Amino acid sequence: MAKLEIFIYRPDKYQAGRINPDACFTIKGQHFSEWQRDQEEAYHYKVEQFKRKLNRKPSHKLYDYWR
């Protein structure tokens, strides 16, 4: 299921001929750049957790019976 994000463009905040990402806000009033940074931090945190899960030591022990 896709997650819908709504951004509000406020041209009265910044007068420019093109759309400035700093003039886009979430419904809660957070700047677009801050929202994007938070999303990237959450993504990198999930990736690091997954890497730790893959690289951890196994919980079971295998004994060497060949010697």
Secondary structure, DSSP 4 states (H G I P E B T S, - for coil): -PPP--EEE-TTTS--SS--GGGEEETTS-BHHHHHHHHHHHHHHHHHHHHHHHHSPPSS-------
